[in-house]
Amino acid sequence: MNFVRAFLADLAACLRFYSRIPVPALPFETDPHAMPDFRTAVRALPLAGAIIGTTAAAVLLLSTLLQLPAPFAAALTLAALVRVTGAFHEDGLADTADGFGGGATRERKLDIMKDSRIGTYGGAALVLSLILRWQAISFLLSTSGDDMAAWALISVAALSRTVALMPLSMLPPARDDGAAWRAGKPDAAALAIAAILAMGLAFLPVLAGASTRQCALSIIFASAAAAFVTRLSRRHIGGQTGDVSGAAQQMAEIAAFTAFLIGSHV
């Protein structure tokens, strides 16, 4: 029972941190408004990601029920996903692109990433991310149906947020302040639970006719994308920040959707 309560508290904390979903304080939470303790809270992140994805999936299914064209339904779905997360990871992607692309030194890169303004690199990265995900959702709707697209949204939301922990677990904080420094490094046990949950959720699209090969490809592609961002971060700033984790999530989400698109032609 203690584990269940602790897990539910971690789930509530992850939902509050990663989304704008109003989560009421649980009776057994000591400080519901505190920043999650990432050493243990990440074990609930895949389920929190699935809940976030479910909100977007609901918009997608409602759009198709109203017989809206696939491109328009996909745009509404992506808008709902951005809204429910407060563009949390999109902001990280833009800041990371600006810092890595516009800074000549490590210190300058970190300064740019901390700046709230968006530059050319960040704007381009943000637009490309939105276009690629919009096209992926639209294509899945057109070729695989609304059920498949909905389950893919849920599984990708869970998987991408889980593999985005890779920079946090493999690299030291690049600053001695900021969210990544305060969050702490996830424990191995919490990461193991998160990985198991994420891999299970990654196979949800099988319920709508997706092949296990497609789902396995999504895991491989998402992990590779997050590993790429982690390596890039090590080279550019010698560590990680919360923005880097956001960039990893966006890259992993695009990669996972790409896997479903490739898999549909294999």
Secondary structure, DSSP 8 states (H G I E B T S, - for coil): -HHHHHHHHHHHHHHHHH--------TT-S-TTS---HHHHGGGHHHHHHHHHHHHHHHHHHHHHTT--HHHHHHHHHHHHHHHHTTHHHHHHHHHHHHHHH-SSHHHHHHHHH-SS--HHHHHHHHHHHHHHHHHHHHHHHHH-HHHHHHHHHHHHHHHHHHTTHHHHHS-BSSSSSHHHHH----HHHHHHHHHHHHHHHTGGGGGT--HHHHHHHHHHHHHHHHHHHHHHHHHHSSB-HHHHHHHHHHHHHHHHHHHHHHTT-
